[in-house]
Amino acid sequence: MAKNKGARIIISLECTTCRIKDSSEKRRSGVFRYSTNKNRKNTPSRLELKKFCPNCNSHVIFKEIK
């Protein structure tokens, strides 16, 4: 018998400034992502956190992607 998923799901957070390809202040090319958990019942909307991006070498907003 299969178990249900429950309230906690794994999500990916993507850097908002790494999406811009013409940024000359970046250390490397590409997009940086974090993975984390979130409770679906407490936060049904998309998550936004301010975290450190090693590509941009600064603290920027990371948004949830599917």
C-alpha atoms as a printed R data frame, in Angstrom:
   type eleno elety resid chain resno      x      y       z
1  ATOM     1    CA   MET     A     1  0.000  0.000   0.000
2  ATOM     2    CA   ALA     A     2  1.367  3.420  -0.960
3  ATOM     3    CA   LYS     A     3  1.814  6.194   1.588
4  ATOM     4    CA   ASN     A     4  0.521  9.695   0.950
5  ATOM     5    CA   LYS     A     5  2.985 12.564   0.499
6  ATOM     6    CA   GLY     A     6  2.082 14.433   3.674
7  ATOM     7    CA   ALA     A     7  2.455 18.145   4.327
8  ATOM     8    CA   ARG     A     8  6.227 18.519   3.748
9  ATOM     9    CA   ILE     A     9  7.573 18.678   0.196
10 ATOM    10    CA   ILE     A    10 11.035 19.275  -1.271
11 ATOM    11    CA   ILE     A    11 11.374 22.508  -3.265
12 ATOM    12    CA   SER     A    12 14.121 24.252  -5.238
13 ATOM    13    CA   LEU     A    13 15.080 27.906  -4.760
14 ATOM    14    CA   GLU     A    14 16.657 29.671  -7.753
15 ATOM    15    CA   CYS     A    15 18.703 32.886  -7.751
16 ATOM    16    CA   THR     A    16 16.816 35.779  -9.350
17 ATOM    17    CA   THR     A    17 19.913 37.670 -10.540
18 ATOM    18    CA   CYS     A    18 21.601 34.645 -12.155
19 ATOM    19    CA   ARG     A    19 18.707 34.448 -14.618
20 ATOM    20    CA   ILE     A    20 19.972 37.700 -16.170
21 ATOM    21    CA   LYS     A    21 22.631 36.539 -18.637
22 ATOM    22    CA   ASP     A    22 24.327 39.883 -19.314
23 ATOM    23    CA   SER     A    23 25.577 40.461 -15.755
24 ATOM    24    CA   SER     A    24 29.315 41.201 -15.886
25 ATOM    25    CA   GLU     A    25 29.751 41.091 -12.074
26 ATOM    26    CA   LYS     A    26 29.233 37.323 -11.905
27 ATOM    27    CA   ARG     A    27 32.043 34.955 -10.940
28 ATOM    28    CA   ARG     A    28 30.809 32.033 -13.083
29 ATOM    29    CA   SER     A    29 28.144 31.390 -15.667
30 ATOM    30    CA   GLY     A    30 25.019 29.405 -14.851
31 ATOM    31    CA   VAL     A    31 22.210 29.517 -12.303
32 ATOM    32    CA   PHE     A    32 22.670 28.656  -8.629
33 ATOM    33    CA   ARG     A    33 19.968 26.707  -6.753
34 ATOM    34    CA   TYR     A    34 19.276 25.654  -3.172
35 ATOM    35    CA   SER     A    35 16.979 22.783  -2.188
36 ATOM    36    CA   THR     A    36 14.917 22.835   0.998
37 ATOM    37    CA   ASN     A    37 11.656 21.618   2.557
38 ATOM    38    CA   LYS     A    38  8.437 23.524   3.058
39 ATOM    39    CA   ASN     A    39  5.134 22.785   4.723
40 ATOM    40    CA   ARG     A    40  2.411 22.896   2.091
41 ATOM    41    CA   LYS     A    41 -0.353 23.651   4.597
42 ATOM    42    CA   ASN     A    42  1.392 26.599   6.315
43 ATOM    43    CA   THR     A    43  2.850 28.238   3.187
44 ATOM    44    CA   PRO     A    44  0.758 27.432   0.102
45 ATOM    45    CA   SER     A    45  2.223 30.359  -1.892
46 ATOM    46    CA   ARG     A    46  5.669 30.385  -3.473
47 ATOM    47    CA   LEU     A    47  8.575 30.883  -1.084
48 ATOM    48    CA   GLU     A    48 11.078 33.764  -1.371
49 ATOM    49    CA   LEU     A    49 14.225 33.865   0.791
50 ATOM    50    CA   LYS     A    50 17.288 36.086   0.827
51 ATOM    51    CA   LYS     A    51 20.362 33.837   0.658
52 ATOM    52    CA   PHE     A    52 23.987 33.987  -0.489
53 ATOM    53    CA   CYS     A    53 24.694 33.247  -4.147
54 ATOM    54    CA   PRO     A    54 28.308 32.220  -4.818
55 ATOM    55    CA   ASN     A    55 27.925 33.018  -8.532
56 ATOM    56    CA   CYS     A    56 26.851 36.623  -7.858
57 ATOM    57    CA   ASN     A    57 29.051 36.878  -4.749
58 ATOM    58    CA   SER     A    58 26.282 38.645  -2.792
59 ATOM    59    CA   HIS     A    59 23.060 38.096  -0.860
60 ATOM    60    CA   VAL     A    60 20.098 38.059  -3.258
61 ATOM    61    CA   ILE     A    61 16.484 36.907  -3.297
62 ATOM    62    CA   PHE     A    62 15.897 33.264  -4.196
63 ATOM    63    CA   LYS     A    63 12.452 32.276  -5.492
64 ATOM    64    CA   GLU     A    64 10.778 28.883  -5.489
65 ATOM    65    CA   ILE     A    65 10.616 27.042  -8.808
66 ATOM    66    CA   LYS     A    66  8.777 23.880  -9.765
